[in-house]
Amino acid sequence: MASSIINGKEIGQEIRKSVAERVAQLKEKGVTPGLAVILVGDNPASQTYVRNKQKSCEAIGIFSELVKLPQEVSEQELLEQIRSLNNRNDIHGILVQLPLPKHIDEDKVIATISPEKDVDGFSPVSVGKMMLGQDTYLPCTPFGVMKLLEYSGIDVAGKHAVVVGRSHIVGKPMGQLLLQKDATVTYTHSKTPDLPSITKQADIIVAAVGRPNFITKEHVKPGAVVIDVGINRDENNKLIGDVNFAEVEPIASHITPVPGGVGPMTITMLLYNTVQSAENTLLQDK
Ligand SMILES: Nc1nc(=O)c2c([nH]1)NC[C@@H]1CN(c3ccc(C(=O)N[C@@H](CCC(=O)O)C(=O)O)cc3)C=[N+]21
């Protein structure tokens, strides 16, 4: 059974088209959605991601502003930059590119972003609302995975979903969103004994461990859906996922490739959240 390869680039493009239409409607009302991206230091990977985010904004008419700060910037200065962006009417979304240098308290930085502008969905307020099923900005990567499943016609209700990884930005919220759609969710992680015995029971596996080719055919039940959130780089700087694609593809029913799977969806949902935030300001003005 060869699997159907889920094309995140194509699904992302389709969603971006409808987001672009909403941007056009906002502009008719005199509002240009604006995203501020804060980049600290000069990590080459972060620079590439940030450039991709800016290009994607431009392509659909979202204004994007890059705030570049040196590696040695003080936490105080970074917090002041965020507060000033919180107060700007032309900025509807604020994203602080992670990871941050070690001398800066990431939790404090994220908590300083106004929840109204937290288009990453990382702040304590956003996370709390998500847990309660309230209206909020959903974290872009798990949100993107839910859209991939939906657009691929995969109904998660009643399915057993196994999430591998428990990070604040992917694993934990991923399980929540699946649970909200009536999946039965199992969380697994680096301290889970005999992982294959658990993942073998999954109808849907979401791999978000950050280890290249970690999920092999021994982990996968034939016919399972396999979503690869991994973005590892090999020695030649080539992008590789957490799933051994060559091994797993023949037995899965659906699988996401890396690149071209979850990655493009993360950016798509960032654009989506930013436009949502701009629309929300219009509702508040009324
Ligand atoms: N505050 C914050 N928010 C983030 O959302 C955030 C972050 N910090 N820090 C870093 C990670 C990583 N991330 C990616 C987004 C898109 C691709 C992506 O588009 N990948 C393409 C390929 C890109 C390439 O070839 O390099 C793909 O998978 O097809 C990858 C990774 C967002 N992150």
The ligand as a Gaussian input file, in Angstrom:
#p B3LYP/6-31G(d) Opt

LIG

1 1
 N        8.200000      32.755000      17.498000
 C        8.423000      31.760000      16.631000
 N        7.407000      31.309000      15.883000
 C        7.611000      30.292000      14.984000
 O        6.663000      29.877000      14.283000
 C        8.930000      29.739000      14.851000
 C        9.947000      30.259000      15.658000
 N        9.664000      31.254000      16.552000
 N       11.205000      29.766000      15.585000
 C       11.579000      28.759000      14.613000
 C       10.406000      27.879000      14.236000
 C       10.575000      27.149000      12.935000
 N        9.501000      27.572000      12.077000
 C        9.333000      27.196000      10.732000
 C        8.429000      27.790000       9.893000
 C        8.337000      27.436000       8.560000
 C        9.147000      26.477000       8.014000
 C        9.062000      26.155000       6.564000
 O        8.392000      26.831000       5.812000
 N        9.736000      25.108000       6.073000
 C        9.740000      24.747000       4.672000
 C       11.123000      24.717000       4.067000
 C       12.041000      25.832000       4.431000
 C       13.483000      25.547000       4.046000
 O       13.723000      24.919000       2.995000
 O       14.369000      25.962000       4.798000
 C        9.174000      23.348000       4.492000
 O        9.140000      22.594000       5.472000
 O        8.767000      23.029000       3.384000
 C       10.050000      25.838000       8.842000
 C       10.134000      26.201000      10.182000
 C        8.776000      28.518000      12.723000
 N        9.232000      28.729000      13.959000

